[in-house]
């Protein structure tokens, strides 16, 4: 080996420098999580929810740091009932075990029936045992490459996939992945909700499709790495070996009708995959969010409630009513949004229609002519809606007995719960969230 500067292996210093940021980031995330708190793994459901709301830096940082948001919500005093019951877990595990029995024979039959493939024969089940999620992810990637090069059928039971999200690795575990002789990989998602008369609940199927799209995205990156390393592509490879590719349809397996017998359906996830890919690229890198936090910030649930609340509020959130079905901190964020009078609490559609008016107080002031530029179309529409409502109320006849009923209500004022003044003012101005979302502009009610 020559001793000239241009020859020999590269010095180890650049590699050490490259690993220093990753080590520093992990240490920083461990400090945010708490010194004695174990990390919560980031799964495909969390990634799908994060991709649906990429502007929420709070969720991105908490998920990237491995913070258990359920425990955090309880410590903040805003626990949620988000999650799955133990009965559903047990039923799902029992159904999955039945589907995968006998080496996955029933699973492969469903694959051939609903995906239009040949009847699988001589199916191998690779051993994916390894130490830790990193080791399992590396073992899965190696086994996928070996199965693709072998040109046979292979069933991967709970493989581990790695996907970098906002500068932090996330480890995903699909129910199963099948490799066919053409080198094409198919994701199989097993759910416990039933298919009745060959159709299932649309909302649950959509959630399963979004979750599977994350798996497909992770597999696409593994396939791209394998093809680039081996000089192959999705059509063919060097030496006649087929390149790796990922199917854009997944196989959804569910119980048939009201029985425990499995049935399946092919689900096209191209739309969900496109949305997930675009939204994940919009996420702010976790190290950038962490660098903007005050020194000593931590989300340890053992902190006093006031300190913990201040730490959580130091990270910007993007609340929307849809968060109630996807995030454990949704009740806390909703209370904060309502307390600040933010229009986001009324829905993304309302927020988009109101433009630069970000609070309910600002909307009411603009509708009453107290604030706002009259040339602004949003302000003009609000004032027009308020005027139409006032005109309609002036022309409406007074219902009989309304005055006496009002007096009786006044006498019982101590027993009547007073409404939120912001919501009351919004309704008196003729504005309702449903009208903004359905009609596209404020209207009279």
C-alpha positions in Angstrom: 0.0 0.0 0.0 1.4 3.4 -0.9 2.0 6.1 1.7 1.1 8.9 -0.7 -1.7 11.3 0.5 -4.0 10.3 -2.3 -4.0 6.6 -1.5 -5.1 4.3 1.3 -8.3 4.2 3.2 -10.0 7.4 4.4 -9.0 8.6 7.8 -11.4 7.8 10.6 -11.9 11.5 11.7 -14.6 12.4 9.2 -16.6 9.4 10.2 -16.3 10.4 13.9 -17.3 13.9 13.1 -20.4 12.6 11.2 -21.5 10.5 14.2 -21.0 13.4 16.7 -24.2 15.2 15.8 -26.3 12.0 16.0 -24.8 11.3 19.5 -25.4 14.8 20.6 -29.0 14.7 19.4 -29.7 11.5 21.2 -28.3 12.9 24.4 -30.4 16.0 24.0 -33.6 14.0 23.3 -32.8 11.9 26.4 -32.6 15.1 28.5 -35.9 16.2 27.1 -37.5 12.9 27.9 -36.2 12.8 31.4 -33.2 11.0 32.9 -35.2 8.0 34.3 -37.8 7.8 31.6 -37.6 5.0 29.0 -38.2 6.0 25.4 -41.6 5.4 23.8 -41.1 3.8 20.3 -42.5 5.7 17.3 -44.9 3.4 15.4 -46.6 3.7 12.0 -49.8 5.0 13.6 -48.0 7.9 15.2 -46.2 8.6 11.9 -49.5 8.7 10.0 -51.0 11.1 12.5 -47.8 13.2 12.4 -48.0 13.3 8.6 -51.6 14.5 8.8 -50.5 17.5 10.9 -46.9 18.4 9.8 -47.1 21.9 11.3 -47.3 20.6 14.9 -43.8 21.0 16.2 -44.9 19.8 19.7 -45.9 16.4 18.4 -42.8 16.1 16.2 -40.5 16.8 19.1 -42.3 14.7 21.7 -42.6 11.7 19.3 -38.9 12.1 18.2 -37.8 12.2 21.8 -39.8 9.1 22.7 -42.0 10.9 25.3 -45.0 8.9 26.4 -47.8 11.3 25.6 -50.4 9.3 27.6 -48.4 9.7 30.8 -47.6 13.3 29.9 -51.3 14.1 29.4 -52.2 12.6 32.8 -49.4 14.6 34.5 -50.8 17.8 32.8 -54.3 17.1 34.2 -55.8 16.5 30.8 -56.0 12.7 30.4 -57.6 11.3 27.3 -59.4 8.0 26.5 -57.3 7.7 23.3 -56.1 4.2 22.6 -57.3 0.6 22.1 -59.0 -1.6 24.7 -57.3 -4.7 26.0 -60.1 -6.8 24.6 -59.4 -5.5 21.1 -55.7 -6.2 21.6 -56.4 -9.8 22.6 -58.9 -10.3 19.8 -56.5 -8.9 17.2 -53.6 -11.0 18.4 -55.7 -14.2 18.4 -56.9 -13.4 14.8 -53.4 -12.7 13.6 -52.1 -16.0 15.1 -54.9 -17.9 13.2 -54.1 -16.2 9.9 -50.4 -16.9 10.2 -50.8 -20.5 11.4 -49.2 -23.4 9.4 -46.4 -21.2 8.0 -48.9 -18.6 6.7 -50.6 -21.0 4.3 -54.0 -19.2 4.6 -52.3 -15.8 4.3 -50.5 -16.8 1.0 -53.8 -18.2 -0.3 -55.5 -14.9 0.3 -52.6 -13.1 -1.4 -52.9 -15.2 -4.5 -56.7 -14.8 -4.6 -56.9 -11.0 -4.1 -53.6 -9.8 -5.6 -53.7 -11.8 -8.8 -50.5 -13.7 -8.2 -49.7 -17.3 -8.8 -50.2 -19.8 -6.1 -47.2 -19.5 -3.8 -45.1 -22.6 -3.4 -42.0 -23.4 -1.3 -42.5 -20.3 0.9 -39.6 -19.6 3.2 -39.9 -17.7 6.5 -36.6 -16.0 7.3 -35.3 -15.7 10.8 -35.3 -12.0 11.7 -34.0 -12.4 15.3 -31.4 -9.8 16.3 -30.5 -7.6 19.3 -32.4 -4.3 19.6 -34.4 -2.4 16.9 -31.3 -1.3 15.0 -30.1 -4.9 14.8 -33.5 -6.2 13.7 -33.8 -3.5 11.1 -30.4 -4.4 9.6 -31.2 -8.1 9.7 -34.5 -7.4 7.9 -32.8 -5.3 5.2 -30.3 -8.1 4.6 -33.0 -10.8 4.5 -35.0 -8.8 2.0 -32.0 -8.5 -0.2 -31.3 -12.2 0.1 -34.9 -13.2 -0.6 -35.0 -10.9 -3.7 -31.8 -12.3 -5.1 -33.0 -15.9 -4.5 -36.0 -15.4 -6.7 -38.5 -17.4 -4.6 -41.4 -16.8 -2.2 -40.6 -15.5 1.3 -42.9 -14.5 4.1 -41.5 -11.9 6.6 -43.3 -12.2 9.9 -43.1 -8.8 11.8 -40.1 -7.4 10.1 -38.4 -4.3 11.5 -38.1 -1.3 9.1 -36.1 1.9 9.7 -37.3 5.3 8.5 -35.7 8.6 9.2 -38.3 11.2 10.2 -37.3 14.8 10.9 -33.7 13.8 11.4 -34.6 11.0 13.9 -34.8 7.3 13.2 -38.2 5.6 13.6 -38.5 1.8 13.7 -41.7 0.3 12.2 -43.0 -3.2 12.5 -45.6 -4.2 9.9 -47.7 -7.4 10.4 -46.1 -9.1 7.4 -44.3 -8.5 4.1 -44.3 -11.0 1.2 -41.5 -11.2 -1.4 -42.5 -12.9 -4.7 -40.2 -14.4 -7.3 -40.3 -11.2 -9.4 -38.6 -9.3 -6.5 -41.8 -7.4 -5.6 -42.6 -6.7 -2.0 -46.2 -6.6 -0.7 -47.3 -5.2 2.7 -49.9 -7.2 4.5 -51.9 -5.5 7.2 -54.0 -7.6 9.6 -56.9 -5.9 11.4 -59.6 -7.2 13.8 -62.5 -5.1 12.5 -64.8 -7.2 10.3 -65.6 -7.1 6.6 -69.3 -7.5 6.3 -70.6 -8.5 2.8 -67.1 -7.8 1.4 -67.0 -4.2 2.8 -65.6 -2.7 5.9 -65.9 0.6 7.8 -64.5 3.3 5.5 -62.9 5.3 8.3 -61.1 2.2 9.6 -60.0 1.2 6.1 -58.6 4.7 5.6 -56.7 4.6 8.8 -55.2 1.2 7.8 -54.3 2.6 4.4 -52.5 5.6 5.9 -50.6 3.3 8.3 -49.6 0.9 5.5 -48.4 3.8 3.4 -45.8 4.5 6.0 -44.6 0.9 5.7 -44.5 1.1 1.9 -42.4 4.3 2.2 -39.9 2.6 4.4 -39.7 -0.4 2.1 -39.2 1.9 -0.9 -36.1 3.4 0.7 -34.7 -0.1 1.5 -35.4 -1.2 -2.1 -33.7 1.9 -3.5 -30.6 1.2 -1.3 -30.5 -2.4 -2.4 -30.9 -1.5 -6.1 -28.2 1.2 -6.0 -25.8 -1.0 -4.1 -26.3 -3.9 -6.5 -26.6 -1.9 -9.7 -30.2 -3.0 -10.4 -33.5 -1.4 -10.8 -37.1 -2.4 -10.6 -37.1 -3.9 -14.1 -34.0 -6.1 -13.9 -30.6 -6.3 -12.5 -27.0 -7.2 -13.3 -26.5 -10.8 -14.1 -30.2 -11.3 -14.8 -31.4 -10.9 -11.2 -34.6 -8.9 -10.8 -34.4 -5.6 -8.9 -36.4 -5.0 -5.8 -39.7 -3.1 -6.0 -42.6 -2.3 -3.7 -46.3 -3.0 -4.6 -48.5 0.1 -4.4 -51.4 -2.0 -3.2 -51.5 -3.7 0.2 -53.4 -6.7 1.3 -55.9 -5.9 4.1 -56.9 -9.0 6.0 -59.9 -8.9 8.3 -62.5 -11.3 9.9 -65.3 -12.3 7.5 -68.7 -11.1 8.5 -69.3 -12.0 12.2 -67.0 -15.0 12.3 -63.3 -15.4 13.0 -62.5 -16.7 9.5 -60.1 -14.5 7.5 -61.0 -12.6 4.3 -59.0 -10.0 2.5 -59.1 -7.1 0.0 -56.5 -5.3 -2.0 -56.2 -1.6 -1.1 -54.6 1.0 -3.3 -52.4 3.2 -1.2 -50.9 5.4 -3.9 -52.8 8.5 -2.7 -51.9 7.9 1.0 -48.3 7.3 0.0 -48.0 10.5 -1.9 -49.6 12.5 0.9 -47.4 10.9 3.5 -44.2 11.4 1.5 -45.0 15.1 1.0 -46.0 15.8 4.5 -43.0 14.0 6.1 -40.7 16.2 4.0 -42.4 19.3 5.4 -41.6 18.4 9.0 -39.1 20.6 10.8 -36.0 18.8 11.8 -36.1 17.8 15.5 -32.7 19.2 16.3 -33.9 22.7 15.0 -36.9 22.5 17.3 -34.8 21.3 20.3 -32.2 24.1 19.7 -34.9 26.8 20.1 -36.0 25.6 23.5 -34.9 27.3 26.8 -31.9 25.7 28.5 -32.9 22.9 30.9 -36.3 22.2 29.3 -37.5 18.7 30.1 -40.8 16.8 29.7 -40.3 14.6 32.7 -43.8 13.7 34.1 -42.4 13.9 37.6 -42.0 17.7 37.4 -44.5 19.9 39.2 -47.5 20.6 37.0 -46.7 24.3 36.6 -43.2 23.6 35.4 -44.3 20.7 33.1 -47.0 22.9 31.6 -44.5 25.7 30.9 -42.2 23.2 29.2 -44.9 21.8 27.0 -46.1 25.3 26.1 -42.6 26.3 25.0 -43.1 24.2 21.9 -45.5 25.4 19.3 -48.6 23.3 18.6 -51.0 23.3 15.7 -54.2 22.1 17.2 -57.2 21.1 15.1 -60.4 19.2 16.1 -59.1 16.2 14.1 -56.3 15.8 16.7 -58.9 14.4 19.2 -58.9 11.1 17.3 -55.1 10.9 16.8 -53.2 12.5 19.7 -53.1 11.9 23.4 -52.4 15.6 24.1 -55.5 16.8 22.1 -57.5 17.7 25.2 -54.7 19.8 26.7 -54.1 21.6 23.4 -57.9 22.2 22.9 -58.2 23.8 26.3 -55.3 26.1 25.6 -56.7 27.0 22.2 -60.1 27.8 23.6 -58.5 29.8 26.5 -56.6 31.9 24.0 -59.7 32.3 21.8 -57.9 30.8 18.8 -60.1 30.2 15.8 -58.1 26.9 15.2 -60.4 25.4 17.8 -63.3 25.7 15.4 -61.6 23.7 12.6 -59.1 24.1 9.8 -61.8 25.2 7.4 -62.8 28.1 9.7 -59.2 29.1 10.1 -58.6 29.1 6.4 -61.7 31.2 5.7 -60.9 33.9 8.3 -57.5 34.7 6.9 -55.5 37.1 9.2 -58.2 37.0 11.9 -56.7 34.6 14.3 -58.9 35.0 17.4 -62.6 34.9 18.1 -62.4 38.4 19.6 -60.9 39.8 16.4 -63.6 38.1 14.4 -66.4 39.7 16.5 -64.7 43.1 16.4 -64.5 42.9 12.7 -68.1 41.8 12.3 -69.3 44.7 14.5 -67.2 47.3 12.6 -64.9 48.0 15.5 -61.7 46.7 13.8 -60.5 45.6 10.4 -60.0 47.0 7.0 -63.4 47.4 5.2 -61.6 46.6 1.9 -60.6 43.1 3.2 -63.0 40.6 1.6 -63.1 38.6 4.9 -64.0 41.6 7.0 -66.6 42.7 4.4 -68.2 39.2 4.5 -68.3 39.2 8.3 -70.0 42.6 8.4 -72.5 41.6 5.7 -73.4 38.5 7.7 -73.9 40.5 10.9 -76.1 43.0 9.1 -78.2 40.3 7.5 -78.7 38.6 10.8 -79.7 41.8 12.5 -82.1 42.5 9.7 -83.7 39.1 9.9 -84.1 39.3 13.7 -85.7 42.7 13.4 -88.3 41.4 10.9 -89.0 38.2 12.9 -92.2 38.2 15.0 -91.8 38.0 18.8 -92.9 34.4 20.0 -95.7 34.4 22.5 -94.6 33.9 26.1 -91.0 34.7 25.3 -90.9 37.6 27.7 -92.3 35.6 30.7 -90.0 32.7 29.9 -87.1 35.2 30.0 -88.1 36.4 33.4 -88.4 32.9 34.7 -84.9 32.1 33.4 -83.6 35.2 35.1 -85.0 34.1 38.4 -83.3 30.7 38.0 -80.0 32.3 36.9 -78.1 30.7 39.7 -79.0 27.3 38.4 -78.3 28.0 34.7 -74.9 27.4 33.3 -73.6 30.5 31.5 -72.3 29.9 28.0 -68.8 30.8 26.9 -69.0 34.6 26.0 -66.8 34.1 22.9 -69.2 31.4 21.6 -72.2 33.5 22.5 -70.8 36.5 20.7 -70.0 34.4 17.6 -73.5 33.2 17.4 -75.0 36.6 17.9 -73.0 37.9 15.0 -74.6 35.2 12.8 -71.4 33.2 12.5 -71.2 29.4 12.9 -68.3 27.1 12.1 -70.5 24.9 10.0 -71.6 27.8 7.8 -68.0 28.8 7.2 -67.0 25.3 6.3 -70.0 24.4 4.1 -70.6 27.7 2.3 -67.0 28.9 2.1 -67.8 32.4 3.6 -69.7 33.8 6.6 -73.5 33.7 6.0 -76.6 34.6 7.9 -78.2 32.1 10.1 
